[in-house]
Amino acid sequence: MIRFVSALVAVAVVATGCSSVINGTPHAAAGTSSGFPSQSGSSTAVTPSGFGGPSSTSATSTAWVPYSDPVTKVRFQLPGTVSVVVAADQTPDGTPLTRRSYRYIALSGMLVSVSTTSPKDPNDRIIWDLDKYVADLPAKVESSGFTDVSVAERKSITLDGHPGVQFRVLATSASSGDTSAWLVRAVADHSLLAIMQVVYVAPDPSTELANVRALHARLVASVQLP
């Protein structure tokens, strides 16, 4: 149960830092007043037609299922049946945002997820500050019940011509002492922020680190931005 809760905290915490541009006028911002979206929202299980959802988290499994976010048109694959959490949010200057998180959680507690954040009004344009996003992340993770949080293996990437960043989060659960095997990729354009992550929190996650890396590699390879 601790691992399951930690995974949900992780997917909620890895959110957004941004600046918004409304009617051509830039406004300094950092997501919400706290720098990150709220963790509220509705949850709905989504089961593709003819598919029951495996409990495996194998990166080589042929059972991965294609999904498409209906608003941003981001396409991706996940290992099985997912729950979808939709949450309303806004930037500090009041620009409404909508976040949709697609979460697959295996029996082991390992979480594989894709989230998209986009302005509610398609005419609004957002400048996502990925450097600030990464810089602010350790403090946000610590405020959610982790200690010794740091970012490692950071590198700049591009996806379909859009800028992004990929990194590993190192963290220890303050309640259990479990540590993380946790990989994140964030990619942005003016209409959306897409975050892909694989999270495993356990007494010795190093036993699953190779699998986490393989899962994350397959996940990010499946993502297509419009």
Biotite code that builds the C-alpha atoms (Angstrom):
import biotite.structure as struc

atoms = struc.array([
    struc.Atom([0.000, 0.000, 0.000], chain_id="A", res_id=1, res_name="MET", atom_name="CA", element="C"),
    struc.Atom([2.849, 2.413, 0.755], chain_id="A", res_id=2, res_name="ILE", atom_name="CA", element="C"),
    struc.Atom([4.286, 1.851, -2.714], chain_id="A", res_id=3, res_name="ARG", atom_name="CA", element="C"),
    struc.Atom([0.883, 2.409, -4.354], chain_id="A", res_id=4, res_name="PHE", atom_name="CA", element="C"),
    struc.Atom([0.311, 5.661, -2.473], chain_id="A", res_id=5, res_name="VAL", atom_name="CA", element="C"),
    struc.Atom([3.855, 6.814, -3.224], chain_id="A", res_id=6, res_name="SER", atom_name="CA", element="C"),
    struc.Atom([3.263, 6.210, -6.921], chain_id="A", res_id=7, res_name="ALA", atom_name="CA", element="C"),
    struc.Atom([0.093, 8.304, -6.908], chain_id="A", res_id=8, res_name="LEU", atom_name="CA", element="C"),
    struc.Atom([1.858, 11.094, -5.037], chain_id="A", res_id=9, res_name="VAL", atom_name="CA", element="C"),
    struc.Atom([4.638, 10.930, -7.606], chain_id="A", res_id=10, res_name="ALA", atom_name="CA", element="C"),
    struc.Atom([2.376, 11.248, -10.619], chain_id="A", res_id=11, res_name="VAL", atom_name="CA", element="C"),
    struc.Atom([0.526, 14.157, -9.002], chain_id="A", res_id=12, res_name="ALA", atom_name="CA", element="C"),
    struc.Atom([3.704, 15.982, -8.001], chain_id="A", res_id=13, res_name="VAL", atom_name="CA", element="C"),
    struc.Atom([5.418, 15.760, -11.390], chain_id="A", res_id=14, res_name="VAL", atom_name="CA", element="C"),
    struc.Atom([3.413, 18.595, -12.900], chain_id="A", res_id=15, res_name="ALA", atom_name="CA", element="C"),
    struc.Atom([4.211, 21.951, -14.462], chain_id="A", res_id=16, res_name="THR", atom_name="CA", element="C"),
    struc.Atom([6.151, 25.204, -14.257], chain_id="A", res_id=17, res_name="GLY", atom_name="CA", element="C"),
    struc.Atom([5.249, 27.737, -16.922], chain_id="A", res_id=18, res_name="CYS", atom_name="CA", element="C"),
    struc.Atom([4.794, 31.286, -18.130], chain_id="A", res_id=19, res_name="SER", atom_name="CA", element="C"),
    struc.Atom([1.556, 32.194, -19.859], chain_id="A", res_id=20, res_name="SER", atom_name="CA", element="C"),
    struc.Atom([1.104, 34.418, -22.871], chain_id="A", res_id=21, res_name="VAL", atom_name="CA", element="C"),
    struc.Atom([-2.389, 35.908, -23.159], chain_id="A", res_id=22, res_name="ILE", atom_name="CA", element="C"),
    struc.Atom([-3.240, 38.094, -26.162], chain_id="A", res_id=23, res_name="ASN", atom_name="CA", element="C"),
    struc.Atom([0.475, 38.432, -26.866], chain_id="A", res_id=24, res_name="GLY", atom_name="CA", element="C"),
    struc.Atom([1.325, 39.778, -23.408], chain_id="A", res_id=25, res_name="THR", atom_name="CA", element="C"),
    struc.Atom([3.700, 37.629, -21.317], chain_id="A", res_id=26, res_name="PRO", atom_name="CA", element="C"),
    struc.Atom([2.998, 37.123, -17.620], chain_id="A", res_id=27, res_name="HIS", atom_name="CA", element="C"),
    struc.Atom([5.576, 35.621, -15.260], chain_id="A", res_id=28, res_name="ALA", atom_name="CA", element="C"),
    struc.Atom([4.147, 32.457, -13.758], chain_id="A", res_id=29, res_name="ALA", atom_name="CA", element="C"),
    struc.Atom([5.042, 29.053, -12.409], chain_id="A", res_id=30, res_name="ALA", atom_name="CA", element="C"),
    struc.Atom([2.073, 26.757, -12.863], chain_id="A", res_id=31, res_name="GLY", atom_name="CA", element="C"),
    struc.Atom([-0.315, 27.489, -10.012], chain_id="A", res_id=32, res_name="THR", atom_name="CA", element="C"),
    struc.Atom([0.198, 29.643, -6.920], chain_id="A", res_id=33, res_name="SER", atom_name="CA", element="C"),
    struc.Atom([2.262, 26.789, -5.509], chain_id="A", res_id=34, res_name="SER", atom_name="CA", element="C"),
    struc.Atom([4.001, 26.139, -8.817], chain_id="A", res_id=35, res_name="GLY", atom_name="CA", element="C"),
    struc.Atom([2.154, 22.880, -9.422], chain_id="A", res_id=36, res_name="PHE", atom_name="CA", element="C"),
    struc.Atom([-1.367, 21.821, -10.350], chain_id="A", res_id=37, res_name="PRO", atom_name="CA", element="C"),
    struc.Atom([-3.779, 20.641, -7.697], chain_id="A", res_id=38, res_name="SER", atom_name="CA", element="C"),
    struc.Atom([-4.144, 16.914, -7.075], chain_id="A", res_id=39, res_name="GLN", atom_name="CA", element="C"),
    struc.Atom([-7.941, 16.894, -7.290], chain_id="A", res_id=40, res_name="SER", atom_name="CA", element="C"),
    struc.Atom([-9.946, 15.515, -10.176], chain_id="A", res_id=41, res_name="GLY", atom_name="CA", element="C"),
    struc.Atom([-12.277, 12.797, -11.331], chain_id="A", res_id=42, res_name="SER", atom_name="CA", element="C"),
    struc.Atom([-11.032, 9.278, -12.036], chain_id="A", res_id=43, res_name="SER", atom_name="CA", element="C"),
    struc.Atom([-12.404, 6.950, -14.696], chain_id="A", res_id=44, res_name="THR", atom_name="CA", element="C"),
    struc.Atom([-11.103, 3.531, -15.712], chain_id="A", res_id=45, res_name="ALA", atom_name="CA", element="C"),
    struc.Atom([-10.640, 3.232, -19.458], chain_id="A", res_id=46, res_name="VAL", atom_name="CA", element="C"),
    struc.Atom([-10.635, -0.247, -21.015], chain_id="A", res_id=47, res_name="THR", atom_name="CA", element="C"),
    struc.Atom([-10.017, -0.510, -24.759], chain_id="A", res_id=48, res_name="PRO", atom_name="CA", element="C"),
    struc.Atom([-12.460, -2.657, -26.690], chain_id="A", res_id=49, res_name="SER", atom_name="CA", element="C"),
    struc.Atom([-11.553, -6.334, -26.525], chain_id="A", res_id=50, res_name="GLY", atom_name="CA", element="C"),
    struc.Atom([-8.780, -5.826, -23.972], chain_id="A", res_id=51, res_name="PHE", atom_name="CA", element="C"),
    struc.Atom([-8.877, -6.816, -20.327], chain_id="A", res_id=52, res_name="GLY", atom_name="CA", element="C"),
    struc.Atom([-5.638, -5.270, -19.089], chain_id="A", res_id=53, res_name="GLY", atom_name="CA", element="C"),
    struc.Atom([-2.553, -7.317, -18.041], chain_id="A", res_id=54, res_name="PRO", atom_name="CA", element="C"),
    struc.Atom([-0.838, -7.204, -14.685], chain_id="A", res_id=55, res_name="SER", atom_name="CA", element="C"),
    struc.Atom([2.588, -7.450, -16.363], chain_id="A", res_id=56, res_name="SER", atom_name="CA", element="C"),
    struc.Atom([4.952, -4.493, -16.624], chain_id="A", res_id=57, res_name="THR", atom_name="CA", element="C"),
    struc.Atom([7.171, -6.016, -19.286], chain_id="A", res_id=58, res_name="SER", atom_name="CA", element="C"),
    struc.Atom([8.603, -3.567, -21.799], chain_id="A", res_id=59, res_name="ALA", atom_name="CA", element="C"),
    struc.Atom([8.709, -6.361, -24.391], chain_id="A", res_id=60, res_name="THR", atom_name="CA", element="C"),
    struc.Atom([5.090, -7.415, -23.977], chain_id="A", res_id=61, res_name="SER", atom_name="CA", element="C"),
    struc.Atom([2.972, -7.124, -27.133], chain_id="A", res_id=62, res_name="THR", atom_name="CA", element="C"),
    struc.Atom([-0.055, -6.244, -25.005], chain_id="A", res_id=63, res_name="ALA", atom_name="CA", element="C"),
    struc.Atom([0.678, -2.508, -24.812], chain_id="A", res_id=64, res_name="TRP", atom_name="CA", element="C"),
    struc.Atom([-2.408, -0.558, -25.802], chain_id="A", res_id=65, res_name="VAL", atom_name="CA", element="C"),
    struc.Atom([-2.633, 2.639, -27.907], chain_id="A", res_id=66, res_name="PRO", atom_name="CA", element="C"),
    struc.Atom([-4.372, 5.689, -26.467], chain_id="A", res_id=67, res_name="TYR", atom_name="CA", element="C"),
    struc.Atom([-5.063, 9.169, -27.793], chain_id="A", res_id=68, res_name="SER", atom_name="CA", element="C"),
    struc.Atom([-5.778, 12.194, -25.623], chain_id="A", res_id=69, res_name="ASP", atom_name="CA", element="C"),
    struc.Atom([-8.992, 13.670, -27.077], chain_id="A", res_id=70, res_name="PRO", atom_name="CA", element="C"),
    struc.Atom([-8.067, 17.303, -26.386], chain_id="A", res_id=71, res_name="VAL", atom_name="CA", element="C"),
    struc.Atom([-4.367, 17.599, -27.220], chain_id="A", res_id=72, res_name="THR", atom_name="CA", element="C"),
    struc.Atom([-4.333, 14.710, -29.742], chain_id="A", res_id=73, res_name="LYS", atom_name="CA", element="C"),
    struc.Atom([-1.186, 13.305, -28.135], chain_id="A", res_id=74, res_name="VAL", atom_name="CA", element="C"),
    struc.Atom([-0.901, 9.595, -28.972], chain_id="A", res_id=75, res_name="ARG", atom_name="CA", element="C"),
    struc.Atom([0.907, 7.031, -26.822], chain_id="A", res_id=76, res_name="PHE", atom_name="CA", element="C"),
    struc.Atom([0.883, 3.441, -25.561], chain_id="A", res_id=77, res_name="GLN", atom_name="CA", element="C"),
    struc.Atom([0.579, 2.045, -22.017], chain_id="A", res_id=78, res_name="LEU", atom_name="CA", element="C"),
    struc.Atom([0.905, -1.533, -20.718], chain_id="A", res_id=79, res_name="PRO", atom_name="CA", element="C"),
    struc.Atom([-2.836, -2.077, -20.118], chain_id="A", res_id=80, res_name="GLY", atom_name="CA", element="C"),
    struc.Atom([-6.062, -0.702, -18.721], chain_id="A", res_id=81, res_name="THR", atom_name="CA", element="C"),
    struc.Atom([-5.624, 2.780, -17.313], chain_id="A", res_id=82, res_name="VAL", atom_name="CA", element="C"),
    struc.Atom([-7.406, 5.138, -14.963], chain_id="A", res_id=83, res_name="SER", atom_name="CA", element="C"),
    struc.Atom([-7.823, 8.674, -16.239], chain_id="A", res_id=84, res_name="VAL", atom_name="CA", element="C"),
    struc.Atom([-7.762, 11.598, -13.809], chain_id="A", res_id=85, res_name="VAL", atom_name="CA", element="C"),
    struc.Atom([-8.950, 14.956, -15.160], chain_id="A", res_id=86, res_name="VAL", atom_name="CA", element="C"),
    struc.Atom([-8.201, 18.035, -13.058], chain_id="A", res_id=87, res_name="ALA", atom_name="CA", element="C"),
    struc.Atom([-8.900, 21.739, -13.570], chain_id="A", res_id=88, res_name="ALA", atom_name="CA", element="C"),
    struc.Atom([-6.054, 24.113, -12.784], chain_id="A", res_id=89, res_name="ASP", atom_name="CA", element="C"),
    struc.Atom([-4.829, 27.621, -13.561], chain_id="A", res_id=90, res_name="GLN", atom_name="CA", element="C"),
    struc.Atom([-1.663, 29.664, -13.741], chain_id="A", res_id=91, res_name="THR", atom_name="CA", element="C"),
    struc.Atom([-1.091, 32.381, -11.104], chain_id="A", res_id=92, res_name="PRO", atom_name="CA", element="C"),
    struc.Atom([-2.366, 35.016, -13.522], chain_id="A", res_id=93, res_name="ASP", atom_name="CA", element="C"),
    struc.Atom([-5.641, 33.101, -13.871], chain_id="A", res_id=94, res_name="GLY", atom_name="CA", element="C"),
    struc.Atom([-5.176, 31.299, -17.164], chain_id="A", res_id=95, res_name="THR", atom_name="CA", element="C"),
    struc.Atom([-7.358, 28.136, -16.926], chain_id="A", res_id=96, res_name="PRO", atom_name="CA", element="C"),
    struc.Atom([-5.570, 24.839, -17.549], chain_id="A", res_id=97, res_name="LEU", atom_name="CA", element="C"),
    struc.Atom([-6.794, 21.257, -17.807], chain_id="A", res_id=98, res_name="THR", atom_name="CA", element="C"),
    struc.Atom([-4.630, 18.272, -16.858], chain_id="A", res_id=99, res_name="ARG", atom_name="CA", element="C"),
    struc.Atom([-5.396, 14.701, -17.898], chain_id="A", res_id=100, res_name="ARG", atom_name="CA", element="C"),
    struc.Atom([-3.341, 11.883, -16.353], chain_id="A", res_id=101, res_name="SER", atom_name="CA", element="C"),
    struc.Atom([-3.431, 8.369, -17.802], chain_id="A", res_id=102, res_name="TYR", atom_name="CA", element="C"),
    struc.Atom([-2.168, 5.958, -15.147], chain_id="A", res_id=103, res_name="ARG", atom_name="CA", element="C"),
    struc.Atom([-1.353, 2.268, -15.347], chain_id="A", res_id=104, res_name="TYR", atom_name="CA", element="C"),
    struc.Atom([-0.407, 0.701, -12.003], chain_id="A", res_id=105, res_name="ILE", atom_name="CA", element="C"),
    struc.Atom([0.877, -2.874, -11.910], chain_id="A", res_id=106, res_name="ALA", atom_name="CA", element="C"),
    struc.Atom([0.319, -5.313, -9.038], chain_id="A", res_id=107, res_name="LEU", atom_name="CA", element="C"),
    struc.Atom([3.900, -4.587, -7.930], chain_id="A", res_id=108, res_name="SER", atom_name="CA", element="C"),
    struc.Atom([2.964, -0.926, -7.435], chain_id="A", res_id=109, res_name="GLY", atom_name="CA", element="C"),
    struc.Atom([5.031, 0.230, -10.405], chain_id="A", res_id=110, res_name="MET", atom_name="CA", element="C"),
    struc.Atom([3.373, 3.140, -12.159], chain_id="A", res_id=111, res_name="LEU", atom_name="CA", element="C"),
    struc.Atom([3.555, 3.981, -15.858], chain_id="A", res_id=112, res_name="VAL", atom_name="CA", element="C"),
    struc.Atom([1.829, 7.212, -16.820], chain_id="A", res_id=113, res_name="SER", atom_name="CA", element="C"),
    struc.Atom([1.355, 9.950, -19.385], chain_id="A", res_id=114, res_name="VAL", atom_name="CA", element="C"),
    struc.Atom([-0.151, 13.315, -18.486], chain_id="A", res_id=115, res_name="SER", atom_name="CA", element="C"),
    struc.Atom([-1.069, 16.258, -20.677], chain_id="A", res_id=116, res_name="THR", atom_name="CA", element="C"),
    struc.Atom([-1.678, 19.822, -19.513], chain_id="A", res_id=117, res_name="THR", atom_name="CA", element="C"),
    struc.Atom([-3.194, 22.371, -21.871], chain_id="A", res_id=118, res_name="SER", atom_name="CA", element="C"),
    struc.Atom([-4.991, 25.740, -21.715], chain_id="A", res_id=119, res_name="PRO", atom_name="CA", element="C"),
    struc.Atom([-8.761, 25.439, -21.439], chain_id="A", res_id=120, res_name="LYS", atom_name="CA", element="C"),
    struc.Atom([-9.127, 28.101, -24.117], chain_id="A", res_id=121, res_name="ASP", atom_name="CA", element="C"),
    struc.Atom([-7.364, 26.847, -27.285], chain_id="A", res_id=122, res_name="PRO", atom_name="CA", element="C"),
    struc.Atom([-6.585, 30.466, -28.196], chain_id="A", res_id=123, res_name="ASN", atom_name="CA", element="C"),
    struc.Atom([-4.369, 30.866, -25.124], chain_id="A", res_id=124, res_name="ASP", atom_name="CA", element="C"),
    struc.Atom([-0.687, 30.197, -25.671], chain_id="A", res_id=125, res_name="ARG", atom_name="CA", element="C"),
    struc.Atom([1.581, 28.928, -22.912], chain_id="A", res_id=126, res_name="ILE", atom_name="CA", element="C"),
    struc.Atom([5.362, 29.169, -22.635], chain_id="A", res_id=127, res_name="ILE", atom_name="CA", element="C"),
    struc.Atom([6.357, 26.203, -20.473], chain_id="A", res_id=128, res_name="TRP", atom_name="CA", element="C"),
    struc.Atom([9.525, 26.896, -18.492], chain_id="A", res_id=129, res_name="ASP", atom_name="CA", element="C"),
    struc.Atom([11.111, 23.439, -18.379], chain_id="A", res_id=130, res_name="LEU", atom_name="CA", element="C"),
    struc.Atom([14.249, 24.680, -16.598], chain_id="A", res_id=131, res_name="ASP", atom_name="CA", element="C"),
    struc.Atom([12.122, 26.064, -13.760], chain_id="A", res_id=132, res_name="LYS", atom_name="CA", element="C"),
    struc.Atom([10.040, 22.892, -13.778], chain_id="A", res_id=133, res_name="TYR", atom_name="CA", element="C"),
    struc.Atom([13.109, 20.768, -13.098], chain_id="A", res_id=134, res_name="VAL", atom_name="CA", element="C"),
    struc.Atom([14.597, 23.250, -10.615], chain_id="A", res_id=135, res_name="ALA", atom_name="CA", element="C"),
    struc.Atom([11.391, 23.432, -8.563], chain_id="A", res_id=136, res_name="ASP", atom_name="CA", element="C"),
    struc.Atom([10.696, 19.707, -8.593], chain_id="A", res_id=137, res_name="LEU", atom_name="CA", element="C"),
    struc.Atom([12.836, 18.558, -5.608], chain_id="A", res_id=138, res_name="PRO", atom_name="CA", element="C"),
    struc.Atom([11.101, 20.958, -3.202], chain_id="A", res_id=139, res_name="ALA", atom_name="CA", element="C"),
    struc.Atom([7.672, 19.868, -4.429], chain_id="A", res_id=140, res_name="LYS", atom_name="CA", element="C"),
    struc.Atom([8.525, 16.188, -4.073], chain_id="A", res_id=141, res_name="VAL", atom_name="CA", element="C"),
    struc.Atom([9.832, 16.797, -0.540], chain_id="A", res_id=142, res_name="GLU", atom_name="CA", element="C"),
    struc.Atom([6.604, 18.594, 0.388], chain_id="A", res_id=143, res_name="SER", atom_name="CA", element="C"),
    struc.Atom([4.722, 15.453, -0.656], chain_id="A", res_id=144, res_name="SER", atom_name="CA", element="C"),
    struc.Atom([6.415, 13.153, 1.847], chain_id="A", res_id=145, res_name="GLY", atom_name="CA", element="C"),
    struc.Atom([9.880, 12.433, 0.455], chain_id="A", res_id=146, res_name="PHE", atom_name="CA", element="C"),
    struc.Atom([13.399, 13.308, 1.623], chain_id="A", res_id=147, res_name="THR", atom_name="CA", element="C"),
    struc.Atom([16.855, 13.411, 0.012], chain_id="A", res_id=148, res_name="ASP", atom_name="CA", element="C"),
    struc.Atom([15.328, 14.425, -3.310], chain_id="A", res_id=149, res_name="VAL", atom_name="CA", element="C"),
    struc.Atom([17.611, 15.198, -6.231], chain_id="A", res_id=150, res_name="SER", atom_name="CA", element="C"),
    struc.Atom([17.589, 15.183, -10.009], chain_id="A", res_id=151, res_name="VAL", atom_name="CA", element="C"),
    struc.Atom([20.158, 13.143, -11.955], chain_id="A", res_id=152, res_name="ALA", atom_name="CA", element="C"),
    struc.Atom([20.901, 12.065, -15.529], chain_id="A", res_id=153, res_name="GLU", atom_name="CA", element="C"),
    struc.Atom([19.336, 15.224, -16.928], chain_id="A", res_id=154, res_name="ARG", atom_name="CA", element="C"),
    struc.Atom([19.516, 15.779, -20.679], chain_id="A", res_id=155, res_name="LYS", atom_name="CA", element="C"),
    struc.Atom([17.775, 17.974, -23.217], chain_id="A", res_id=156, res_name="SER", atom_name="CA", element="C"),
    struc.Atom([15.763, 16.164, -25.888], chain_id="A", res_id=157, res_name="ILE", atom_name="CA", element="C"),
    struc.Atom([13.376, 16.919, -28.743], chain_id="A", res_id=158, res_name="THR", atom_name="CA", element="C"),
    struc.Atom([10.227, 15.061, -29.758], chain_id="A", res_id=159, res_name="LEU", atom_name="CA", element="C"),
    struc.Atom([8.631, 15.708, -33.131], chain_id="A", res_id=160, res_name="ASP", atom_name="CA", element="C"),
    struc.Atom([10.538, 19.001, -33.195], chain_id="A", res_id=161, res_name="GLY", atom_name="CA", element="C"),
    struc.Atom([9.358, 20.097, -29.724], chain_id="A", res_id=162, res_name="HIS", atom_name="CA", element="C"),
    struc.Atom([11.840, 20.849, -26.893], chain_id="A", res_id=163, res_name="PRO", atom_name="CA", element="C"),
    struc.Atom([11.935, 18.683, -23.820], chain_id="A", res_id=164, res_name="GLY", atom_name="CA", element="C"),
    struc.Atom([13.939, 17.382, -20.906], chain_id="A", res_id=165, res_name="VAL", atom_name="CA", element="C"),
    struc.Atom([14.519, 13.912, -19.504], chain_id="A", res_id=166, res_name="GLN", atom_name="CA", element="C"),
    struc.Atom([15.857, 13.072, -16.045], chain_id="A", res_id=167, res_name="PHE", atom_name="CA", element="C"),
    struc.Atom([15.844, 10.677, -13.123], chain_id="A", res_id=168, res_name="ARG", atom_name="CA", element="C"),
    struc.Atom([14.407, 11.568, -9.698], chain_id="A", res_id=169, res_name="VAL", atom_name="CA", element="C"),
    struc.Atom([16.168, 10.200, -6.611], chain_id="A", res_id=170, res_name="LEU", atom_name="CA", element="C"),
    struc.Atom([13.969, 10.286, -3.490], chain_id="A", res_id=171, res_name="ALA", atom_name="CA", element="C"),
    struc.Atom([13.352, 8.509, -0.186], chain_id="A", res_id=172, res_name="THR", atom_name="CA", element="C"),
    struc.Atom([9.923, 8.050, 1.369], chain_id="A", res_id=173, res_name="SER", atom_name="CA", element="C"),
    struc.Atom([9.885, 9.829, 4.740], chain_id="A", res_id=174, res_name="ALA", atom_name="CA", element="C"),
    struc.Atom([7.341, 7.361, 6.137], chain_id="A", res_id=175, res_name="SER", atom_name="CA", element="C"),
    struc.Atom([8.757, 4.028, 4.959], chain_id="A", res_id=176, res_name="SER", atom_name="CA", element="C"),
    struc.Atom([12.378, 4.688, 4.030], chain_id="A", res_id=177, res_name="GLY", atom_name="CA", element="C"),
    struc.Atom([11.728, 3.173, 0.589], chain_id="A", res_id=178, res_name="ASP", atom_name="CA", element="C"),
    struc.Atom([13.635, 4.725, -2.295], chain_id="A", res_id=179, res_name="THR", atom_name="CA", element="C"),
    struc.Atom([12.750, 5.436, -5.896], chain_id="A", res_id=180, res_name="SER", atom_name="CA", element="C"),
    struc.Atom([13.518, 4.183, -9.368], chain_id="A", res_id=181, res_name="ALA", atom_name="CA", element="C"),
    struc.Atom([11.851, 7.057, -11.214], chain_id="A", res_id=182, res_name="TRP", atom_name="CA", element="C"),
    struc.Atom([12.339, 8.346, -14.769], chain_id="A", res_id=183, res_name="LEU", atom_name="CA", element="C"),
    struc.Atom([10.625, 11.398, -16.274], chain_id="A", res_id=184, res_name="VAL", atom_name="CA", element="C"),
    struc.Atom([10.436, 13.021, -19.704], chain_id="A", res_id=185, res_name="ARG", atom_name="CA", element="C"),
    struc.Atom([8.655, 16.352, -20.253], chain_id="A", res_id=186, res_name="ALA", atom_name="CA", element="C"),
    struc.Atom([7.988, 17.836, -23.699], chain_id="A", res_id=187, res_name="VAL", atom_name="CA", element="C"),
    struc.Atom([6.234, 21.124, -24.447], chain_id="A", res_id=188, res_name="ALA", atom_name="CA", element="C"),
    struc.Atom([4.899, 23.373, -27.149], chain_id="A", res_id=189, res_name="ASP", atom_name="CA", element="C"),
    struc.Atom([2.620, 26.424, -27.030], chain_id="A", res_id=190, res_name="HIS", atom_name="CA", element="C"),
    struc.Atom([-0.517, 24.332, -26.655], chain_id="A", res_id=191, res_name="SER", atom_name="CA", element="C"),
    struc.Atom([0.475, 21.543, -24.281], chain_id="A", res_id=192, res_name="LEU", atom_name="CA", element="C"),
    struc.Atom([2.879, 19.995, -21.808], chain_id="A", res_id=193, res_name="LEU", atom_name="CA", element="C"),
    struc.Atom([3.245, 16.210, -22.002], chain_id="A", res_id=194, res_name="ALA", atom_name="CA", element="C"),
    struc.Atom([4.901, 14.277, -19.171], chain_id="A", res_id=195, res_name="ILE", atom_name="CA", element="C"),
    struc.Atom([5.871, 10.610, -19.404], chain_id="A", res_id=196, res_name="MET", atom_name="CA", element="C"),
    struc.Atom([7.083, 8.792, -16.316], chain_id="A", res_id=197, res_name="GLN", atom_name="CA", element="C"),
    struc.Atom([7.726, 5.401, -14.771], chain_id="A", res_id=198, res_name="VAL", atom_name="CA", element="C"),
    struc.Atom([7.826, 5.284, -10.972], chain_id="A", res_id=199, res_name="VAL", atom_name="CA", element="C"),
    struc.Atom([8.745, 2.456, -8.603], chain_id="A", res_id=200, res_name="TYR", atom_name="CA", element="C"),
    struc.Atom([9.209, 3.026, -4.868], chain_id="A", res_id=201, res_name="VAL", atom_name="CA", element="C"),
    struc.Atom([10.451, 0.050, -2.837], chain_id="A", res_id=202, res_name="ALA", atom_name="CA", element="C"),
    struc.Atom([12.973, -0.987, -0.146], chain_id="A", res_id=203, res_name="PRO", atom_name="CA", element="C"),
    struc.Atom([15.447, -1.888, -2.924], chain_id="A", res_id=204, res_name="ASP", atom_name="CA", element="C"),
    struc.Atom([14.229, -0.495, -6.264], chain_id="A", res_id=205, res_name="PRO", atom_name="CA", element="C"),
    struc.Atom([17.604, -1.208, -7.870], chain_id="A", res_id=206, res_name="SER", atom_name="CA", element="C"),
    struc.Atom([16.331, -4.724, -8.563], chain_id="A", res_id=207, res_name="THR", atom_name="CA", element="C"),
    struc.Atom([13.793, -3.183, -10.952], chain_id="A", res_id=208, res_name="GLU", atom_name="CA", element="C"),
    struc.Atom([15.864, -0.291, -12.305], chain_id="A", res_id=209, res_name="LEU", atom_name="CA", element="C"),
    struc.Atom([16.699, -2.055, -15.580], chain_id="A", res_id=210, res_name="ALA", atom_name="CA", element="C"),
    struc.Atom([13.011, -2.822, -16.088], chain_id="A", res_id=211, res_name="ASN", atom_name="CA", element="C"),
    struc.Atom([12.058, 0.776, -15.236], chain_id="A", res_id=212, res_name="VAL", atom_name="CA", element="C"),
    struc.Atom([14.527, 2.030, -17.848], chain_id="A", res_id=213, res_name="ARG", atom_name="CA", element="C"),
    struc.Atom([13.202, -0.394, -20.464], chain_id="A", res_id=214, res_name="ALA", atom_name="CA", element="C"),
    struc.Atom([9.600, 0.549, -19.701], chain_id="A", res_id=215, res_name="LEU", atom_name="CA", element="C"),
    struc.Atom([10.374, 4.257, -19.905], chain_id="A", res_id=216, res_name="HIS", atom_name="CA", element="C"),
    struc.Atom([12.251, 3.793, -23.190], chain_id="A", res_id=217, res_name="ALA", atom_name="CA", element="C"),
    struc.Atom([9.268, 2.004, -24.711], chain_id="A", res_id=218, res_name="ARG", atom_name="CA", element="C"),
    struc.Atom([6.835, 4.558, -23.291], chain_id="A", res_id=219, res_name="LEU", atom_name="CA", element="C"),
    struc.Atom([8.633, 7.618, -24.683], chain_id="A", res_id=220, res_name="VAL", atom_name="CA", element="C"),
    struc.Atom([9.185, 5.876, -28.038], chain_id="A", res_id=221, res_name="ALA", atom_name="CA", element="C"),
    struc.Atom([5.412, 5.439, -28.367], chain_id="A", res_id=222, res_name="SER", atom_name="CA", element="C"),
    struc.Atom([4.535, 9.104, -27.819], chain_id="A", res_id=223, res_name="VAL", atom_name="CA", element="C"),
    struc.Atom([3.533, 11.185, -30.836], chain_id="A", res_id=224, res_name="GLN", atom_name="CA", element="C"),
    struc.Atom([2.720, 14.875, -30.582], chain_id="A", res_id=225, res_name="LEU", atom_name="CA", element="C"),
    struc.Atom([0.284, 16.441, -33.076], chain_id="A", res_id=226, res_name="PRO", atom_name="CA", element="C"),
])
